[in-house]
Amino acid sequence: MTKLMLIGMGSRGDVQPLIVLGEALKEAGYDVVLVAGSNFQAWVEERGLAFLPLTTDMEMLMNSPEGKEWAKNGSKSPIHEGIAMRNMLNAYGQALAEDILRLCTQADVLFSNLPTFGMIEAIAEKYHKPHFRIMFSPLTPTNDPRITMVPSVPWRSVFNRFACYAGIYFTYSITKDVSNLMRQQLGLKAWGWRDYVQAWNRVLSLTGVSPLIMPPDEAWRDNVVVTGYWFDDSGQTWQPPTALTDFLAKGDAPVYIGFGSMTDSDPETTIRHMLNALAETGQRGIIYTGWAGLNASTLPESVFLLQGAPHDWLFPRMKAAVHHGGAGTTGAALRAGVPSTVVSHLGDQPYWGRRIYELGVGAKPMKRSQFNAHRLANAIDAMTKTPDMRQKATQLGELIRAESGTQNAVNAIKGWLL
């Protein structure tokens, strides 16, 4: 039986869709193992998948000094973000490379994600293993601004293609040290930019995003497939705590505010902005504590502090959502059919905030460095007092719920492995 190894170096939003895909591939007859941080082991094994742990996990990285610097300053400029992310990866690069090399030799087919692409391609090259790249963001060269991370112009243009290559170079510059560390250990020559981009364009790429949000370019070859989201429906059977259901029953649908896996160097100020914005707009709210450790000694009765809940259960019960713009969280909000606004911290988050705004299903996004009570209140007002926005969000949610993203992904993989 062909053994497939899915690499989930990242946060919960990176691992959850891999669990869904892994379950579907297992049902299709493949031997599947998922590799991720050890903090995800119990969750993955509960879902019936084989699991191999990385010594270095993303939660540990995000709570390291380098990770907090990335979360704090990543939205200021690409230069700040690149330096912070590269410092974080390099600080743990040796351990990460050793882990991946030890684990990946055990599989027949390898699936990398964005931070591990270069390392996995080195192993695939050395041991002649098939290698597919899993993506949840747009980094395939195109002239289309809708699928360009940071478009140069808002119309189809070769300048947007240049911008795509700039984004790929950005990824290369961040990961080249850990990639070349792996190549050195395998006795391969070091990669330069030309080698990296040639591999990037050659490797088959599977993108778990709705084509309604990220429409595939007709000029792309068959080695790039946009499948639709790989949604996890396990939350439908989730049993919420009584305190949460009691809160929801006491009044109007609340506004969700949470930044997921983003850490925070000043959580007290962050939650104060959230509470002030909710008070100013007169809305009830659910604040998700997340990896930032948000907390408050006293809360008004109109606000609930949430330790955790599946998005597919929670978001349909919300009036609107304010989140960090992770690809998975964005997809969950879109699927639920509720307006949402992104407070972007880093990476692809500004892209998802822009797409939500362009599609008319959310308020204007803001950078984390711009976040304050006034801007948050304006976003909440826009989402809760604009009927046309809510209608568009509802209609888009219906279309996304009708997609079969996971099955499309399995079909693509089957075709590639023939």
VENNOR-V294290 format. One record per residue. N is the residue number from 0. RES is the residue in one letter. PSI is psi as a letter, one per 40 degrees, with the letter a starting at -180 (999 if undefined). OMEGA is omega in whole degrees, 0 to 359 (* if undefined). D_LAST is the distance of its C-alpha to the last C-alpha in Angstrom with 1 decimal. Layout:
{{N:RES:PSI:OMEGA:D_LAST} {N:RES:PSI:OMEGA:D_LAST}}
This chain:
{{0:M:h:181:13.6} {1:T:h:182:11.6} {2:K:h:180:14.4} {3:L:h:179:14.1} {4:M:h:179:17.3} {5:L:h:182:18.7} {6:I:h:182:21.7} {7:G:f:177:24.5} {8:M:h:182:27.3} {9:G:a:183:29.6} {10:S:a:179:31.7} {11:R:d:180:31.2} {12:G:d:176:29.8} {13:D:d:185:27.0} {14:V:d:186:26.3} {15:Q:d:179:26.7} {16:P:d:177:23.7} {17:L:d:175:21.5} {18:I:d:181:23.1} {19:V:d:178:22.2} {20:L:d:180:18.5} {21:G:d:178:18.5} {22:E:d:181:20.1} {23:A:d:179:17.6} {24:L:d:177:14.6} {25:K:d:178:16.7} {26:E:d:179:17.5} {27:A:e:174:13.8} {28:G:e:179:13.8} {29:Y:i:172:13.1} {30:D:h:189:15.9} {31:V:h:171:17.2} {32:V:h:181:20.1} {33:L:h:178:22.0} {34:V:h:180:24.2} {35:A:i:177:27.3} {36:G:i:184:31.0} {37:S:d:179:32.9} {38:N:e:179:34.6} {39:F:e:188:31.5} {40:Q:d:183:31.0} {41:A:d:181:33.0} {42:W:d:182:31.4} {43:V:d:182:27.8} {44:E:d:174:28.7} {45:E:d:181:30.6} {46:R:e:174:27.4} {47:G:e:179:25.9} {48:L:i:173:23.5} {49:A:i:186:23.8} {50:F:h:172:25.6} {51:L:h:187:26.5} {52:P:i:166:29.5} {53:L:h:177:30.2} {54:T:d:181:33.9} {55:T:h:178:34.2} {56:D:i:187:33.6} {57:M:d:178:34.1} {58:E:d:177:37.1} {59:M:d:180:38.9} {60:L:d:183:38.1} {61:M:d:178:39.2} {62:N:e:174:42.4} {63:S:i:177:43.1} {64:P:d:180:45.6} {65:E:d:180:42.9} {66:G:d:179:40.9} {67:K:d:176:44.0} {68:E:d:179:44.8} {69:W:d:182:41.4} {70:A:d:183:41.8} {71:K:d:190:45.4} {72:N:e:184:45.2} {73:G:d:183:41.6} {74:S:e:183:42.7} {75:K:d:179:45.6} {76:S:i:177:43.6} {77:P:d:180:40.4} {78:I:d:178:42.4} {79:H:d:183:43.6} {80:E:d:182:40.1} {81:G:d:180:38.5} {82:I:d:182:41.2} {83:A:d:181:41.2} {84:M:d:179:37.5} {85:R:d:178:37.3} {86:N:d:180:40.3} {87:M:d:180:38.7} {88:L:d:182:35.5} {89:N:d:180:37.5} {90:A:d:182:39.8} {91:Y:e:186:37.1} {92:G:d:182:34.7} {93:Q:d:180:35.4} {94:A:d:181:34.8} {95:L:d:179:31.6} {96:A:d:179:30.2} {97:E:d:178:31.2} {98:D:d:186:29.6} {99:I:d:179:26.2} {100:L:d:180:26.1} {101:R:d:186:27.2} {102:L:d:191:24.6} {103:C:e:177:21.4} {104:T:e:182:21.5} {105:Q:e:186:20.8} {106:A:i:177:17.2} {107:D:d:183:13.8} {108:V:h:185:12.6} {109:L:h:176:15.4} {110:F:h:180:16.3} {111:S:i:167:19.7} {112:N:a:191:22.3} {113:L:d:183:25.0} {114:P:e:184:27.4} {115:T:e:186:25.0} {116:F:d:183:22.8} {117:G:d:180:24.7} {118:M:d:181:24.9} {119:I:d:178:21.3} {120:E:d:177:20.4} {121:A:d:179:23.0} {122:I:d:179:21.5} {123:A:d:179:17.9} {124:E:d:183:19.8} {125:K:d:187:21.9} {126:Y:e:175:19.5} {127:H:f:178:16.4} {128:K:i:173:14.3} {129:P:i:183:11.7} {130:H:h:175:14.0} {131:F:i:179:13.9} {132:R:h:176:17.3} {133:I:h:184:18.7} {134:M:i:172:21.7} {135:F:f:180:24.5} {136:S:i:185:26.5} {137:P:h:175:26.5} {138:L:f:174:26.1} {139:T:h:184:24.1} {140:P:h:182:26.6} {141:T:i:173:28.0} {142:N:e:188:31.4} {143:D:h:182:31.4} {144:P:d:181:33.9} {145:R:d:181:32.4} {146:I:f:174:29.3} {147:T:h:185:31.2} {148:M:d:177:32.4} {149:V:g:185:35.9} {150:P:i:177:36.3} {151:S:d:179:38.9} {152:V:i:184:40.0} {153:P:f:175:39.4} {154:W:i:180:38.1} {155:R:h:184:35.2} {156:S:i:175:36.0} {157:V:d:178:34.8} {158:F:d:175:36.9} {159:N:d:175:34.4} {160:R:d:176:31.6} {161:F:d:179:34.0} {162:A:d:176:34.4} {163:C:d:179:30.7} {164:Y:d:174:30.7} {165:A:d:177:33.8} {166:G:d:177:32.0} {167:I:d:177:29.2} {168:Y:d:177:32.0} {169:F:d:178:33.7} {170:T:d:178:30.7} {171:Y:d:184:30.6} {172:S:d:180:34.3} {173:I:d:189:34.1} {174:T:e:187:31.3} {175:K:d:182:31.9} {176:D:d:180:34.3} {177:V:d:177:32.1} {178:S:d:181:29.1} {179:N:d:172:31.2} {180:L:d:177:32.7} {181:M:d:181:29.2} {182:R:d:177:28.7} {183:Q:d:180:32.2} {184:Q:d:181:31.5} {185:L:e:180:28.4} {186:G:f:179:30.5} {187:L:i:179:28.7} {188:K:i:181:30.8} {189:A:i:177:31.6} {190:W:i:165:29.9} {191:G:a:182:31.9} {192:W:d:181:31.2} {193:R:d:179:29.6} {194:D:d:183:27.1} {195:Y:d:185:26.3} {196:V:d:176:25.9} {197:Q:d:177:23.7} {198:A:d:181:21.3} {199:W:d:182:21.7} {200:N:d:182:20.7} {201:R:d:187:17.7} {202:V:h:178:16.0} {203:L:h:188:13.7} {204:S:h:181:16.1} {205:L:h:183:16.2} {206:T:h:183:19.8} {207:G:g:181:21.1} {208:V:i:178:24.1} {209:S:h:175:25.3} {210:P:e:174:25.0} {211:L:d:180:28.6} {212:I:d:182:29.6} {213:M:g:186:27.3} {214:P:h:182:26.4} {215:P:i:179:23.5} {216:D:h:179:24.8} {217:E:e:180:24.0} {218:A:e:180:24.0} {219:W:i:176:21.0} {220:R:i:182:17.9} {221:D:e:182:14.5} {222:N:e:175:14.0} {223:V:h:183:16.7} {224:V:h:174:16.4} {225:V:h:194:19.5} {226:T:d:199:18.7} {227:G:i:182:22.2} {228:Y:i:175:23.8} {229:W:g:188:22.5} {230:F:i:176:25.9} {231:D:h:182:27.3} {232:D:e:183:29.4} {233:S:d:181:30.9} {234:G:e:180:34.1} {235:Q:d:179:35.0} {236:T:e:181:36.3} {237:W:h:179:37.9} {238:Q:h:183:41.6} {239:P:i:175:43.6} {240:P:i:182:46.8} {241:T:d:181:50.0} {242:A:d:180:51.3} {243:L:d:181:48.4} {244:T:d:177:48.7} {245:D:d:180:52.5} {246:F:d:181:52.2} {247:L:d:184:49.9} {248:A:e:188:52.3} {249:K:e:183:55.4} {250:G:a:179:54.8} {251:D:i:175:52.7} {252:A:h:182:49.0} {253:P:i:172:48.9} {254:V:h:177:47.2} {255:Y:h:174:44.6} {256:I:h:179:45.0} {257:G:i:183:42.8} {258:F:f:169:41.1} {259:G:b:185:38.5} {260:S:e:179:37.5} {261:M:h:177:39.9} {262:T:i:187:42.8} {263:D:h:180:46.4} {264:S:e:181:49.3} {265:D:g:184:51.8} {266:P:d:180:50.7} {267:E:d:178:54.3} {268:T:d:181:54.5} {269:T:d:182:51.1} {270:I:d:176:52.0} {271:R:d:176:55.4} {272:H:d:181:53.9} {273:M:d:181:51.8} {274:L:d:180:54.8} {275:N:d:180:57.0} {276:A:d:178:54.6} {277:L:d:178:54.2} {278:A:d:182:58.0} {279:E:d:183:58.5} {280:T:e:180:56.2} {281:G:f:182:57.5} {282:Q:i:168:54.0} {283:R:i:184:53.0} {284:G:i:168:50.2} {285:I:h:179:47.7} {286:I:h:180:47.2} {287:Y:h:185:44.2} {288:T:d:176:45.2} {289:G:a:180:41.8} {290:W:e:179:41.6} {291:A:e:180:44.6} {292:G:f:179:46.8} {293:L:h:182:48.7} {294:N:i:176:51.8} {295:A:h:183:55.2} {296:S:d:177:58.3} {297:T:h:179:59.4} {298:L:i:173:57.4} {299:P:i:181:58.8} {300:E:e:183:58.2} {301:S:e:182:56.0} {302:V:h:179:53.4} {303:F:h:178:51.0} {304:L:h:189:49.5} {305:L:h:177:46.0} {306:Q:d:180:44.3} {307:G:i:176:41.0} {308:A:i:177:39.3} {309:P:h:182:35.8} {310:H:d:183:35.6} {311:D:d:173:34.2} {312:W:d:190:37.4} {313:L:d:191:39.8} {314:F:d:178:39.1} {315:P:e:179:39.7} {316:R:e:182:43.1} {317:M:i:173:44.0} {318:K:d:179:46.0} {319:A:i:181:44.1} {320:A:h:172:42.3} {321:V:h:186:43.0} {322:H:i:187:40.3} {323:H:e:177:39.0} {324:G:f:170:36.0} {325:G:i:184:33.1} {326:A:d:181:29.9} {327:G:d:179:29.7} {328:T:d:177:33.4} {329:T:d:180:33.3} {330:G:d:180:30.5} {331:A:d:179:32.5} {332:A:d:178:35.7} {333:L:d:180:34.1} {334:R:d:181:32.6} {335:A:e:179:36.0} {336:G:f:178:37.6} {337:V:i:176:40.3} {338:P:i:179:41.6} {339:S:i:179:40.8} {340:T:h:182:42.0} {341:V:h:167:40.4} {342:V:g:190:42.5} {343:S:h:178:40.2} {344:H:d:188:40.5} {345:L:i:172:37.8} {346:G:b:183:34.3} {347:D:e:185:32.7} {348:Q:d:176:35.3} {349:P:d:179:37.5} {350:Y:d:181:34.6} {351:W:d:176:34.1} {352:G:d:179:37.9} {353:R:d:181:38.1} {354:R:d:177:35.4} {355:I:d:181:37.2} {356:Y:d:180:40.4} {357:E:d:180:39.1} {358:L:e:177:37.7} {359:G:f:183:41.2} {360:V:e:179:40.1} {361:G:i:180:41.9} {362:A:i:181:44.8} {363:K:h:182:44.9} {364:P:i:177:43.1} {365:M:i:174:45.1} {366:K:i:179:44.5} {367:R:d:180:45.3} {368:S:e:179:48.1} {369:Q:e:188:49.6} {370:F:h:172:49.4} {371:N:i:185:52.8} {372:A:d:183:54.4} {373:H:d:180:55.4} {374:R:d:179:52.0} {375:L:d:179:50.4} {376:A:d:178:53.1} {377:N:d:179:52.5} {378:A:d:180:48.8} {379:I:d:177:49.6} {380:D:d:181:52.2} {381:A:d:183:49.8} {382:M:d:186:47.2} {383:T:e:184:49.7} {384:K:e:179:52.1} {385:T:g:183:49.8} {386:P:d:181:49.0} {387:D:d:178:46.8} {388:M:d:179:44.6} {389:R:d:180:44.2} {390:Q:d:178:43.5} {391:K:d:179:40.7} {392:A:d:179:39.2} {393:T:d:181:39.4} {394:Q:d:179:37.7} {395:L:d:178:34.8} {396:G:d:179:34.3} {397:E:d:180:34.0} {398:L:d:181:31.2} {399:I:d:179:29.3} {400:R:d:180:29.6} {401:A:e:181:28.1} {402:E:i:179:24.8} {403:S:g:188:21.6} {404:G:d:183:20.4} {405:T:d:179:18.8} {406:Q:d:176:16.7} {407:N:d:179:15.7} {408:A:d:179:14.5} {409:V:d:180:12.5} {410:N:d:179:10.9} {411:A:d:180:10.2} {412:I:d:177:8.7} {413:K:d:180:6.3} {414:G:d:180:5.4} {415:W:d:184:5.6} {416:L:e:179:3.8} {417:L:999:*:0.0}}
